[in-house]
């Protein structure tokens, strides 16, 4: 798989949002998750995949709250991104771009604007958390660009919310795979199996995030900066909890 607490209204004018250090204190054993992922890799059984994710959340990291806190820079970046989504919904694209010092991009193609937003929201860094945040947003941009988008200004609130949820899903996938360690999943004599595992993990996580959590973004335009951060954090925790519940039932 192709591999970043506040959300100020004007990130470019601020001294910079505080860094979030992943909470590693509750990390347990990923053995149960690896066993289930190995079973899924051998059989393609979706229930095994769901159990693997559930055991990652329940046993590996100590619950959905700790799983969300482990997201580190990805969680902080999501708060900044949701702040932009909020500003577009409330004040329009031109004003939202002005607040992040990108006023000159008003009217430009959506992909160009999103790539520039990437540099504001997820600047390059050397840590794993920063890499997860940046790659998650890059993959979401690539996915959105496949739809043949027009100008950024023409994106609907619904499209931007979907984009935000896609970033959340892709960063969760990357965190799980990095924690479990893809080398710990044994798939002999099949070089394409890892890609299939990752694709099916994406379908499982993204489907859950979009299907169960889209309603949490209702009324985002009315949120304060503090509430935007809380909403982003809450979506990560709710996503992990829902993934765990689905795995519990598998």
C-alpha positions as CSV (number, residue, x, y, z in Angstrom):
1,X,0.0,0.0,0.0
2,X,1.4,3.4,-0.9
3,X,2.4,4.0,2.4
4,X,0.6,14.1,8.1
5,X,-4.5,20.6,18.4
6,X,-6.0,23.1,17.0
7,X,-7.4,24.0,13.6
8,X,-6.8,27.7,13.2
9,X,-8.9,29.6,10.7
10,X,-5.7,30.9,9.1
11,X,-3.0,28.2,9.5
12,X,-0.6,30.2,7.4
13,X,-0.7,33.1,9.8
14,X,-0.4,31.0,12.9
15,X,2.8,29.9,14.5
16,X,1.8,26.3,13.7
17,X,-0.6,23.8,15.3
18,X,0.8,21.8,18.2
19,X,2.2,18.4,17.3
20,X,0.4,15.3,18.6
21,X,2.6,12.5,19.7
22,X,1.0,9.1,19.3
23,X,-0.1,7.5,22.5
24,X,1.8,4.2,22.6
25,X,1.2,3.5,26.3
26,X,-1.7,1.2,25.7
27,X,-0.1,-0.8,22.9
28,X,-0.5,-4.5,23.5
29,X,0.2,-7.5,21.3
30,X,-0.7,-7.5,17.7
31,X,-0.4,-11.3,17.6
32,X,-4.1,-11.9,17.4
33,X,-4.5,-9.4,14.6
34,X,-1.6,-10.9,12.6
35,X,-3.1,-14.4,13.0
36,X,-6.4,-13.2,11.6
37,X,-4.8,-11.3,8.8
38,X,-2.8,-14.4,7.8
39,X,-6.0,-16.4,7.7
40,X,-7.6,-13.7,5.5
41,X,-4.5,-13.7,3.2
42,X,-4.7,-17.5,2.8
43,X,-8.5,-17.8,2.4
44,X,-9.8,-14.4,1.3
45,X,-12.4,-14.7,4.1
46,X,-13.8,-11.3,4.8
47,X,-14.8,-12.3,8.4
48,X,-11.1,-13.0,9.1
49,X,-10.2,-9.5,7.8
50,X,-12.8,-8.0,10.1
51,X,-11.6,-10.0,13.1
52,X,-8.1,-8.9,12.4
53,X,-9.0,-5.3,12.5
54,X,-11.1,-5.8,15.6
55,X,-8.3,-7.5,17.4
56,X,-5.9,-4.7,16.3
57,X,-8.3,-2.2,18.0
58,X,-9.3,-4.2,21.0
59,X,-6.1,-6.1,21.9
60,X,-3.3,-4.5,20.0
61,X,-3.9,-0.8,21.0
62,X,-6.3,-1.0,23.9
63,X,-9.5,0.3,22.4
64,X,-10.9,2.9,20.0
65,X,-9.8,5.8,22.1
66,X,-6.2,4.8,22.2
67,X,-6.4,3.8,18.5
68,X,-7.5,7.4,17.7
69,X,-4.8,8.9,19.8
70,X,-2.2,6.8,18.1
71,X,-3.0,8.5,14.8
72,X,-0.7,11.4,15.8
73,X,-0.1,13.9,13.0
74,X,-2.7,12.3,10.8
75,X,-5.3,13.3,13.4
76,X,-4.0,16.8,13.6
77,X,-3.9,17.1,9.8
78,X,-7.5,15.9,9.6
79,X,-8.5,18.7,12.0
80,X,-6.8,21.2,9.7
81,X,-8.5,19.7,6.6
82,X,-11.9,19.7,8.2
83,X,-11.4,23.4,9.1
84,X,-10.9,24.1,5.4
85,X,-14.0,22.0,4.5
86,X,-15.9,24.0,7.1
87,X,-14.7,27.4,5.7
88,X,-15.7,26.4,2.2
89,X,-19.2,25.4,3.3
90,X,-19.6,28.5,5.4
91,X,-17.9,31.3,3.4
92,X,-17.1,29.9,-0.1
93,X,-14.1,28.5,-1.8
94,X,-12.4,31.9,-2.5
95,X,-12.5,33.0,1.1
96,X,-11.5,29.6,2.5
97,X,-8.4,29.7,0.2
98,X,-7.5,33.2,1.2
99,X,-7.4,32.1,4.9
100,X,-4.7,29.5,4.1
101,X,-2.8,32.0,2.0
102,X,-3.8,30.3,-1.3
103,X,-6.1,33.1,-2.6
104,X,-4.3,33.0,-6.0
105,X,-5.6,29.5,-6.6
106,X,-9.3,30.6,-6.7
107,X,-10.8,29.2,-9.9
108,X,-8.0,26.7,-10.6
109,X,-8.5,23.0,-11.2
110,X,-9.5,21.1,-8.1
111,X,-6.5,18.8,-8.2
112,X,-4.1,21.7,-8.3
113,X,-5.7,23.4,-5.3
114,X,-5.9,20.2,-3.3
115,X,-2.2,19.5,-3.9
116,X,-1.4,23.0,-2.7
117,X,-3.6,22.4,0.3
118,X,-1.6,19.3,1.0
119,X,1.5,21.4,1.5
120,X,-0.3,23.6,4.0
121,X,-2.1,20.8,5.9
122,X,0.5,18.0,5.6
123,X,4.0,19.5,5.1
124,X,6.8,17.0,4.5
125,X,8.4,15.5,7.5
126,X,10.6,12.7,8.6
127,X,8.3,10.8,11.0
128,X,6.0,7.8,10.3
129,X,3.0,9.8,11.5
130,X,3.8,12.7,9.0
131,X,4.3,10.2,6.2
132,X,1.0,8.5,7.0
133,X,-0.9,11.8,7.0
134,X,0.7,13.0,3.8
135,X,0.3,9.8,1.9
136,X,-3.3,9.4,3.0
137,X,-4.2,12.8,1.6
138,X,-2.2,12.2,-1.6
139,X,-4.1,8.9,-2.2
140,X,-7.4,10.6,-1.6
141,X,-6.5,13.4,-4.1
142,X,-5.6,10.8,-6.7
143,X,-8.9,9.0,-6.1
144,X,-10.9,12.2,-6.4
145,X,-9.0,13.3,-9.5
146,X,-10.1,10.1,-11.3
147,X,-13.6,11.5,-11.3
148,X,-12.5,14.2,-13.8
149,X,-13.0,17.2,-11.5
150,X,-13.4,20.8,-12.7
151,X,-12.4,23.8,-10.8
152,X,-12.0,23.7,-7.0
153,X,-14.8,26.3,-6.7
154,X,-17.3,23.9,-8.2
155,X,-16.8,21.1,-5.7
156,X,-19.9,20.6,-3.6
157,X,-19.9,20.4,0.2
158,X,-20.8,16.7,-0.2
159,X,-17.7,16.1,-2.4
160,X,-15.4,17.8,0.1
161,X,-16.9,15.9,3.0
162,X,-16.4,12.6,1.1
163,X,-12.8,13.7,0.4
164,X,-12.3,14.3,4.1
165,X,-13.7,10.9,5.1
166,X,-11.5,9.2,2.4
167,X,-8.4,10.8,4.0
168,X,-9.5,9.5,7.4
169,X,-10.0,6.0,6.0
170,X,-6.7,5.9,4.2
171,X,-4.7,7.1,7.2
172,X,-6.4,4.4,9.3
173,X,-5.5,1.7,6.8
174,X,-1.9,2.9,6.7
175,X,-1.6,2.9,10.5
176,X,-3.0,-0.6,10.9
177,X,-0.7,-2.0,8.2
178,X,2.4,-0.3,9.7
179,X,1.5,-1.4,13.2
180,X,0.8,-5.0,12.3
181,X,3.8,-5.1,9.9
182,X,3.0,-6.3,6.5
183,X,6.0,-8.7,6.6
184,X,4.2,-10.5,9.4
185,X,1.5,-11.6,7.0
186,X,2.7,-14.8,5.3
187,X,1.5,-15.1,1.7
188,X,3.8,-17.6,-0.1
189,X,4.1,-17.9,-3.8
190,X,1.8,-15.0,-4.7
191,X,3.3,-11.6,-5.3
192,X,-0.1,-10.0,-5.9
193,X,-1.7,-11.2,-2.7
194,X,-0.4,-8.2,-0.6
195,X,-2.0,-5.8,-3.1
196,X,-5.3,-7.7,-2.9
197,X,-5.1,-7.7,0.9
198,X,-4.5,-3.9,1.0
199,X,-7.3,-3.3,-1.5
200,X,-9.8,-5.3,0.5
201,X,-8.7,-3.6,3.7
202,X,-9.4,-0.3,2.0
203,X,-12.8,-1.4,0.9
204,X,-13.6,-2.6,4.4
205,X,-12.3,0.5,6.2
206,X,-13.6,3.1,3.7
207,X,-17.0,1.5,3.4
208,X,-17.4,1.6,7.2
209,X,-16.2,5.1,7.5
210,X,-18.4,6.5,4.8
211,X,-21.4,4.3,5.5
212,X,-21.5,4.9,9.3
213,X,-19.9,8.3,9.9
214,X,-21.0,10.6,7.1
215,X,-23.8,12.0,9.3
216,X,-21.3,13.3,11.8
217,X,-20.3,16.1,9.4
218,X,-23.9,17.4,9.2
219,X,-23.8,21.1,10.1
220,X,-20.0,21.4,9.8
221,X,-20.3,25.0,8.6
222,X,-21.5,26.0,12.1
223,X,-18.6,24.6,14.0
224,X,-16.1,26.7,15.9
225,X,-12.4,26.0,15.5
226,X,-12.4,24.1,18.7
227,X,-15.4,22.1,17.7
228,X,-13.8,21.3,14.3
229,X,-10.9,19.7,16.1
230,X,-13.2,17.8,18.4
231,X,-15.2,16.6,15.4
232,X,-12.1,15.3,13.6
233,X,-10.9,13.5,16.7
234,X,-14.4,12.1,17.3
235,X,-14.6,10.7,13.8
236,X,-11.4,8.8,14.2
237,X,-12.5,7.3,17.5
238,X,-15.9,6.4,16.1
239,X,-14.3,4.9,13.1
240,X,-12.1,2.6,15.1
241,X,-15.0,1.6,17.4
242,X,-17.3,0.8,14.4
243,X,-14.5,-1.3,12.8
244,X,-14.0,-3.2,16.0
245,X,-17.8,-3.8,16.4
246,X,-18.0,-5.2,12.9
247,X,-15.1,-7.5,13.7
248,X,-16.6,-8.6,17.0
249,X,-19.7,-9.7,15.1
250,X,-17.7,-11.5,12.3
